């Protein structure tokens, strides 16, 4: 009976806090956004009810929410992997755009392939373009110690201009009603998981598989364990004989590839061509998700669906209540602010505890 009693121990306080904290931060971000909605003369509860109804209130809304969650999920995977390697890939938005360009080129210029092979080639092209776009920052960071934050933010702007040049000039379509690139071949289009009128492709299955593979990699492989060790403490990893540069580089390159796959799936699954605004900020959506889920790729899938709901439901909220969908940016921005505040608070608290131990 003694052994049985030990099994029924209460969950550790830290575990409970870690589970409850994301929900608390989400609540605070919605509360903060409610203040702005009130200042607009609108009712927050009415606005949020319209948002939820637009995201989940119908089969069409649910399917569109899932569609929007796909690139967001891969952006969050990209940031999670970079964090595991003790870096922070804030350039997922640019890598996602380059992944879309790579997939469009492979989808339009490689004829004669059977559909499964052509789709695989396009996804690999998207991953390669995303990886190549983060290669230079990786070299500069690992070899020269250049700060990634500045260089990746600048490259996001460069990617936006490259996308415009690609769509409006280099690879433009002559027959499109709106400015777009040349369409990909039919053999490169993702097959439907749910056919018309909903038109949901198998892209969501790639999200599930990627999440499971990443979870397995970080929890069951030596490389994943060593990368996590680098992320937790570079100094401890160094003294343990783990090659820090190798895993930092691997984390960044894999991160760029994942973001590129997100852009590729958006082209292959939804648009079948490329637009200048095919990403309204999916790469940035991955940042709060990665921070909130504690770098857990399985939880990131849930977070991505939640952010997809924000993106999708905001249109209904705007139509019914008259609130601009830019309020979603306020929710996301305040969420990042609260997450950052949480990290700062924990850092100061741990620092204080270390000082008390040193003096005690």
Phi, psi and omega per residue, in radians:
X1 nan -0.527 3.128
X2 -1.097 -0.774 3.134
X3 -1.116 -0.625 3.135
X4 -1.173 -0.649 3.115
X5 -1.118 -0.594 3.121
X6 -1.163 -0.554 -3.120
X7 -1.223 -0.387 -3.080
X8 -1.671 0.412 3.112
X9 -1.111 2.598 3.126
X10 -1.180 2.603 3.110
X11 -1.071 2.543 -3.131
X12 -1.056 2.601 -3.112
X13 -1.066 -0.665 -3.129
X14 -1.099 -0.698 -3.139
X15 -1.112 -0.767 3.130
X16 -1.089 -0.758 3.130
X17 -1.097 -0.750 -3.129
X18 -1.111 -0.604 3.124
X19 -1.290 -0.727 -3.053
X20 -1.368 -0.472 -3.014
X21 -1.043 -0.799 3.120
X22 -0.993 -0.693 3.136
X23 -1.182 -0.641 3.091
X24 -1.129 -0.751 3.137
X25 -1.150 -0.683 3.071
X26 -1.089 -0.743 3.120
X27 -1.074 -0.760 -3.141
X28 -1.124 -0.670 -3.140
X29 -1.173 -0.687 3.079
X30 -1.207 -0.619 3.096
X31 -1.129 -0.748 3.112
X32 -1.112 -0.731 3.126
X33 -1.168 -0.527 3.126
X34 -1.103 -0.560 3.105
X35 -1.073 -0.758 3.137
X36 -1.190 -0.644 3.105
X37 -1.122 -0.695 3.083
X38 -1.114 -0.676 3.113
X39 -1.129 -0.437 3.081
X40 -1.401 -0.093 -3.116
X41 1.466 0.328 -3.124
X42 -1.956 2.938 -3.137
X43 -1.735 2.077 -3.107
X44 -1.007 -0.763 -3.110
X45 -1.109 -0.670 3.095
X46 -1.145 -0.682 3.139
X47 -1.154 -0.782 -3.110
X48 -1.237 -0.552 3.069
X49 -1.127 -0.720 3.092
X50 -1.146 -0.658 3.128
X51 -1.100 -0.816 -3.140
X52 -1.147 -0.667 3.137
X53 -1.145 -0.699 3.117
X54 -1.182 -0.543 -3.097
X55 -1.480 -0.655 -3.023
X56 -2.278 0.001 -3.009
X57 -1.346 -0.127 3.123
X58 -2.612 2.880 3.119
X59 -1.094 -0.683 3.126
X60 -1.130 -0.751 3.124
X61 -1.101 -0.741 3.131
X62 -1.099 -0.773 3.139
X63 -1.098 -0.756 3.128
X64 -1.147 -0.602 3.067
X65 -1.103 -0.776 3.129
X66 -1.131 -0.691 3.113
X67 -1.025 -0.790 -3.102
X68 -1.232 -0.385 -3.114
X69 -1.313 -0.326 -3.046
X70 -1.115 -1.008 3.123
X71 -1.140 -0.543 3.096
X72 -1.117 -0.714 3.138
X73 -1.086 -0.780 -3.131
X74 -1.206 -0.549 3.038
X75 -1.141 -0.713 3.113
X76 -1.181 -0.653 3.064
X77 -1.060 -0.725 -3.131
X78 -1.048 -0.780 -3.110
X79 -1.238 -0.656 3.099
X80 -1.056 -0.816 -3.127
X81 -1.094 -0.723 3.121
X82 -1.110 -0.672 3.119
X83 -1.154 -0.597 3.103
X84 -1.091 -0.481 3.127
X85 -1.699 0.323 3.104
X86 1.146 0.601 3.039
X87 -2.337 3.137 3.122
X88 -2.483 1.923 -3.094
X89 -1.537 1.617 3.110
X90 -1.551 0.076 -3.105
X91 -1.745 0.358 -3.100
X92 -1.079 -0.536 3.141
X93 -1.100 -0.769 3.107
X94 -1.185 -0.704 3.133
X95 -1.179 -0.591 3.073
X96 -1.109 -0.717 3.105
X97 -1.128 -0.732 3.125
X98 -1.185 -0.588 3.057
X99 -1.104 -0.660 3.068
X100 -1.118 -0.684 3.105
X101 -1.126 -0.797 3.140
X102 -1.067 -0.756 3.140
X103 -1.166 -0.642 3.122
X104 -1.141 -0.762 3.123
X105 -1.083 -0.837 -3.133
X106 -1.160 -0.620 -3.119
X107 -1.278 -0.468 -3.082
X108 -1.720 -0.440 -2.966
X109 -1.894 -0.002 -3.125
X110 -2.066 1.567 -3.123
X111 -1.504 2.924 2.977
X112 1.467 0.072 3.134
X113 -1.636 2.528 3.014
X114 -1.133 2.689 -2.993
X115 -0.945 -0.875 -3.112
X116 -1.051 -0.716 -3.138
X117 -1.196 -0.716 -3.130
X118 -1.120 -0.727 3.104
X119 -1.088 -0.750 3.128
X120 -1.095 -0.727 3.120
X121 -1.096 -0.729 3.141
X122 -1.131 -0.723 3.120
X123 -1.155 -0.715 3.088
X124 -1.117 -0.654 3.098
X125 -1.116 -0.721 3.091
X126 -1.097 -0.753 3.111
X127 -1.103 -0.727 -3.127
X128 -1.138 -0.748 3.129
X129 -1.141 -0.714 3.085
X130 -1.118 -0.690 3.129
X131 -1.185 -0.744 3.134
X132 -1.133 -0.543 -3.104
X133 -1.261 -0.397 3.097
X134 -1.761 0.017 -3.096
X135 -1.115 -0.853 -3.123
X136 -1.075 -0.832 3.061
X137 -1.028 -0.612 3.121
X138 -1.109 -0.809 3.136
X139 -1.092 -0.780 -3.126
X140 -1.126 -0.638 -3.135
X141 -1.279 -0.809 -3.063
X142 -1.284 -0.726 -3.071
X143 -1.499 -0.641 -3.017
X144 -1.993 -0.119 3.133
X145 1.297 0.372 -3.141
X146 -1.205 2.397 3.135
X147 -1.152 2.269 -3.077
X148 -1.277 -0.539 -3.022
X149 -0.984 -0.873 -3.072
X150 -1.193 -0.845 -3.033
X151 -1.173 -0.624 3.140
X152 -1.291 -0.623 3.060
X153 -1.106 -0.720 3.103
X154 -1.137 -0.688 -3.135
X155 -1.207 -0.451 3.022
X156 -1.067 -0.734 3.100
X157 -1.162 -0.703 3.110
X158 -1.084 -0.724 3.131
X159 -1.090 -0.632 3.104
X160 -1.091 -0.730 3.114
X161 -1.226 -0.652 3.076
X162 -1.089 -0.709 3.124
X163 -1.107 -0.756 3.118
X164 -1.094 -0.745 3.132
X165 -1.129 -0.697 -3.137
X166 -1.127 -0.793 -3.054
X167 -1.345 -0.718 -3.001
X168 -1.586 -0.234 -3.075
X169 -2.408 -1.197 -2.956
X170 -1.050 -0.745 -3.024
X171 -2.281 0.579 -3.036
X172 -1.247 2.679 3.068
X173 -1.614 2.444 3.133
X174 -1.567 -0.187 -3.035
X175 -1.950 -0.082 -3.051
X176 -1.282 2.515 3.102
X177 -1.284 -0.520 3.042
X178 -2.125 2.710 -3.110
X179 -0.990 2.142 3.133
X180 -2.712 2.960 3.078
X181 -1.422 3.063 3.014
X182 -1.122 2.515 -3.094
X183 -1.278 2.718 3.051
X184 -1.374 2.830 3.116
X185 -1.254 2.735 -3.102
X186 -1.069 -0.548 -3.130
X187 -1.192 -0.266 -3.138
X188 -1.664 -0.101 -3.113
X189 -1.356 2.397 3.116
X190 -1.181 2.413 3.096
X191 -1.238 2.768 -3.108
X192 -1.401 2.378 2.932
X193 -1.480 -0.683 3.026
X194 -2.258 2.091 -3.032
X195 -1.315 -2.991 3.125
X196 -0.972 2.567 0.126
X197 -1.515 -0.034 -3.041
X198 -1.449 -0.661 3.031
X199 0.995 0.963 3.043
X200 -1.758 2.132 -3.072
X201 -1.531 -3.110 -3.132
X202 -1.382 0.179 -3.117
X203 -1.010 -0.647 -3.126
X204 -1.112 -0.486 3.098
X205 -1.181 -0.587 3.068
X206 -1.115 -0.614 3.102
X207 -1.105 -0.832 -3.117
X208 -1.094 -0.791 -3.136
X209 -1.116 -0.762 -3.141
X210 -1.082 -0.728 3.131
X211 -1.091 -0.773 -3.136
X212 -1.163 -0.710 3.133
X213 -1.139 -0.755 3.124
X214 -1.117 -0.731 3.112
X215 -1.082 -0.765 3.102
X216 -1.109 -0.735 -3.100
X217 -1.072 -0.793 -3.071
X218 -1.375 -0.351 -3.083
X219 -1.877 -0.253 -3.007
X220 -2.229 -0.063 -3.107
X221 -2.054 2.697 3.123
X222 -1.139 -0.759 3.135
X223 -1.062 -0.729 3.121
X224 -1.135 -0.702 3.111
X225 -1.114 -0.773 -3.119
X226 -1.193 -0.608 3.077
X227 -1.143 -0.715 3.097
X228 -1.121 -0.627 3.111
X229 -1.108 -0.696 3.074
X230 -1.106 -0.696 -3.136
X231 -1.171 -0.619 -3.125
X232 -1.301 -0.710 -3.135
X233 -2.836 1.933 3.118
X234 -1.114 -0.681 -3.103
X235 -1.141 -0.810 3.132
X236 -1.119 -0.691 3.115
X237 -1.120 -0.661 3.136
X238 -1.109 -0.803 -3.125
X239 -1.238 -0.350 3.076
X240 -1.480 -0.013 3.101
X241 1.470 0.271 3.126
X242 -1.460 2.273 -3.132
X243 -1.226 1.755 -3.016
X244 -1.155 -0.809 -3.114
X245 -1.039 -0.710 -3.132
X246 -1.048 -0.837 -3.068
X247 -1.363 -0.489 3.024
X248 -1.137 -0.794 3.108
X249 -1.111 -0.780 -3.134
X250 -1.067 -0.740 -3.133
X251 -1.097 -0.754 -3.116
X252 -1.206 -0.749 -3.132
X253 -1.176 -0.724 3.078
X254 -1.131 -0.628 3.097
X255 -1.084 -0.807 3.104
X256 -1.097 -0.663 3.126
X257 -1.132 -0.718 3.141
X258 -1.141 -0.732 3.083
X259 -1.104 -0.695 3.104
X260 -1.090 -0.657 3.090
X261 -1.116 -0.658 3.087
X262 -1.034 -0.750 3.087
X263 -1.175 -0.661 3.134
X264 -1.114 -0.767 -3.123
X265 -1.155 -0.551 3.105
X266 -1.141 -0.655 3.111
X267 -1.289 -0.846 -3.054
X268 -1.226 -0.523 -3.034
X269 -1.700 -0.584 -3.013
X270 -1.927 -0.970 -2.936
X271 -1.669 -0.566 -3.088
X272 1.103 0.246 2.992
X273 -2.852 -3.039 -3.050
X274 -2.137 2.344 3.060
X275 -1.993 2.784 -3.133
X276 -1.169 -0.498 -3.115
X277 -2.022 0.661 -3.100
X278 -1.200 -0.312 3.043
X279 -2.107 1.980 3.114
X280 -1.441 0.246 -3.112
X281 2.136 0.460 -3.135
X282 -1.015 -0.650 -3.120
X283 -1.103 -0.614 3.114
X284 -1.342 -0.485 3.106
X285 -1.082 -0.500 -3.110
X286 -1.208 -0.330 -3.077
X287 -1.147 -1.001 3.138
X288 -1.128 -0.513 3.115
X289 -1.120 -0.821 -3.137
X290 -1.078 -0.659 -3.140
X291 -1.272 -0.703 -3.094
X292 -1.224 -0.657 -3.035
X293 -1.472 0.081 3.122
X294 1.127 0.572 3.124
X295 1.099 0.505 3.088
X296 -1.728 2.006 -3.073
X297 -1.134 -0.502 3.111
X298 -1.181 -0.816 3.107
X299 -1.161 -0.480 3.123
X300 -1.113 -0.530 3.099
X301 -1.115 -0.769 3.113
X302 -1.102 -0.775 3.118
X303 -1.095 -0.618 -3.139
X304 -1.187 -0.665 3.079
X305 -1.139 -0.661 3.105
X306 -1.102 -0.733 -3.142
X307 -1.298 -0.539 3.007
X308 -1.101 -0.635 3.082
X309 -1.128 -0.689 3.094
X310 -1.079 -0.778 3.141
X311 -1.110 -0.790 -3.061
X312 -1.333 -0.777 -3.089
X313 -1.237 -0.363 -3.128
X314 -1.106 -0.503 3.128
X315 -1.174 -0.726 3.085
X316 -1.167 -0.704 3.111
X317 -1.066 -0.711 3.123
X318 -1.154 -0.709 -3.098
X319 -1.233 -0.699 -3.043
X320 -1.492 -0.741 -3.003
X321 -1.775 -0.353 3.137
X322 1.473 0.406 3.106
X323 -1.761 2.275 -3.131
X324 -1.048 2.493 3.115
X325 -1.201 -0.038 3.048
X326 -1.189 -0.247 3.083
X327 -1.081 -0.424 3.081
X328 -1.113 -0.636 3.082
X329 -1.138 -0.617 3.090
X330 -1.135 -0.764 3.123
X331 -1.076 -0.806 -3.118
X332 -1.175 -0.724 -3.141
X333 -1.132 -0.753 3.116
X334 -1.166 -0.588 3.104
X335 -1.115 -0.785 3.087
X336 -1.057 -0.715 3.132
X337 -1.076 -0.776 -3.134
X338 -1.212 -0.651 3.088
X339 -1.108 -0.780 3.112
X340 -1.086 -0.698 3.112
X341 -1.091 -0.666 3.107
X342 -1.094 -0.748 3.118
X343 -1.120 -0.721 3.134
X344 -1.130 -0.758 3.141
X345 -1.073 -0.775 3.139
X346 -1.125 -0.670 3.129
X347 -1.098 -0.809 -3.132
X348 -1.144 -0.672 3.130
X349 -1.145 -0.773 3.112
X350 -1.144 -0.642 3.112
X351 -1.117 -0.720 3.119
X352 -1.136 -0.702 3.115
X353 -1.122 -0.688 3.118
X354 -1.123 -0.653 3.127
X355 -1.177 -0.685 3.131
X356 -1.132 -0.685 3.096
X357 -1.151 -0.677 -3.126
X358 -1.162 -0.616 -3.106
X359 -1.567 -0.240 -3.105
X360 -1.623 nan nan
